[in-house]
Amino acid sequence: MGAQRHRLPPAVRVGQILDAALQVFSHAGYAGARMDDIALRAGLSKGGLYAHFPSKEAVFEALLARHLNPAPLDVDAVVDGAASPRDLAERLVDHLYASLADPAMICMMRLLLAESGRVPHLAARWRRDTAEAHQADMGRALERARTRGLCGDCLALEHPWLLLAPIIHTIVMAALLGPREQMNLPARQRAHVALIGRLLEPNASACIDQVS
């Protein structure tokens, strides 16, 4: 009697498939990646792969959700726990930079930047569900911060996307770096905290009319 094949829980198997898919997409790009190659790297038959994902696009979409969909900002915890505007800025920056410790996140951003023309609907969905959702979270955080006296009618309150500009620049630059190049993330975080501190200052509102 032959040995029975060990059946993994679906969540574990999907994780293995996505690990394999990330390597295949990274090597071949979206156009060059094949379901056969993903199945082979994951140790599955092609039919076994299709049992979990109906298409290459579905695999790519799952990778976006896995690596480019950071946890939403807990506005109440972040703002109510802040003792000062500087503390608030540090809490916001800590949240924004938490996912940068994952190399797979940078790898997926590199893929998204390169392949957005081939899968524009997936890029648009990521922008809506992640980038724009983060901007809305920042806006809510600043509104709550104003009620707690942590900021006044400042520039950031009118334009919360400004709080995200440094992290977006950092992510894009990290995606463009070569394998031997490194980025000084602590220095960028400190600069980001300082910038948010300036944007939270009430006198910054004097610049609002100039950028509206």
N, C-alpha and C positions, 0 to 999 in steps of 0.2 A: 504494500500500500504506500503510495507516494506521499511525500510531505505536503501538508496543506499550506497554501500561500497565506501569509499573514495579512489580514485586512486592517488597514489603518483607519482611525476615525476620520471622517470627511474633512474636518478642520485641519488635521495634521497633513493629510494628503494635499489639500489645497495649498497649504503653506509650502510644501515641497515643490509643487508645480510652479508657484510664483517665484520661489528662489531660483528654480531652473530657468524660468522665463526671463527673469531679470538679466541673467548671464547671456542668454541668447539674444535678447533685444540689444543689450549693450554691445555685443560683438558684431551683430549683423544689421542693426537698425530695424525700424519697423517693416520696411519693404522687404528686407532680406530675411527676416525671421520667418520660420516655417513651423507649423504645428508639429510636424514630424520631429524636428530638432528639439522642440520643447519637450515632447513626450520622451524622446530618447534620453535627454539629460535628466529628466525626472524619474527615469526608470519605469516608464509606463508604456503600454501599447497606445497606438493612436486612438483606438476606441476608448481606452481608459481615460485619456485626456479629454476626449469629447464628452464623456459622461459628466465632467465637471464644468467644462467651458465649451460653449457652442461655436466659438470662433476665436481667431487671433485678436480681433478687436476687443472681445470680452475679456481676454487675458490681460491685454494692455490696460483696459479700464480698471480691472481689479488691482493692477499694480499701482495705478494712480491713486486709487482709494486707500491702498495700504501704506504708501510711502509719502504721498503729498496731501494728506488730509489730517493735519495735526489736530490735537484736541482743542475744542472751543475754549475761549477764555471764560473762566469763572469770574464774572464781573463782581459779584458780591464779595467773594473771598479776597480778590486782588485789591479792590478799592477799600473795602471796609477794614482790611488788615493793614493798610498803609498809614504810617504815622506822620508823613510829610510828603510834599510834592516829589522830593528826591527819592523817597522810599517807593512812591507810586511808580516813578519812572523805572526804577530798578526792577520792580515786580513785573511791569509790562515787558521790559526787555528780556528778562529771564524766561518768560513764557514764549516770546517770539523766537529765541535762539535755542530752545530746548531740543528741537528736532534736528538741528544742524550737527549734532553728535553722531547721527546715523549716516554712514557713507552711502547707503542705498538711497536715501532721500536726495542727495546731490546727484547720484547717478540717474535717478528718475527725472529730476529737473533738467538734466542735460538732454535726456531723451525727449522730454516734452518740448523743449526749445527747438530741438532739431526736427521733430516730427509733427509739429503743430500744423504745418501745411497739409500733411497727409490725413490727419484726423482732427480737422478744425472743430468738429462738434464736441470731441472729448476735451480739447483745449478750452473751448468756451465753457463747457460744464465745470471744469476745474476752476476757471476764473470766477464763475458765478458762485459755486458751492464752497470754495476755499478762500480765494483772494478777497472777493467782495464780502463774504461772510466775516472774515477777519476785520475788514474795515468797519463793518457794522458793529462788531464787538468793541472795537476801539471807541467808536462814537458813543456807545452806551456806557462804557467805562468812564469816559470824560464827563458825560452828563451826570453820572452818579458822583464823580469826584467833585463836580461843581457844587452839588447839594451838600457835600461834606466839607466844603471850604478848602479843598486841595487845589483847586484852580478856579480862575474867574472866567470872564468872557475872553478867552485867549484864542490865538490863531489856530491851535490844534483842535479846539472845539468846533470851529467853523470848517476845518479841513482835516478830518481825522486820517485821511490817507497819508498825510505828511509823516505820521508816526510809523508808517510801514515802509516808507521810501528807503531808509538805510538797510533794512533787512532784505528787501527785494534786491537791492544792489549787491549785497553780500552774497545772496544765493546765486545770482546770475554770475558773479565773478568766480565763485567757488566752482560752478559748473563748467566754467571756461578754463580753469587752471589745468596745467599739465600734471602728469602723475608725480613729478618730482617737485612741484611747486606747492608752497604752503601759504595759508592765510593766517594773519594774526587776529584770531577771533576775539580774544580778551580785549585787545585794543579797540576793535570795532564795537564791542559791547559797551565799553566805557564811553566811547564817543557818542554812541546812540543814546545812552542815558543822559549825557550832557545836553544833547540836542533836544530831547524830549523836555528836559528841565527848562530850557529856554523857550520852547514852544508853549509851555504851560504858564509862562509869566504873563500877567494881565497886560503889561505894556506892549506885548507882542500883537495885541489886537489892533494896534494902530496900523499894522501892515495889511490887514484884511482887505481893505478896499483896493490895494495894489495888486492882489492876486486873485480877486474875485472875477 
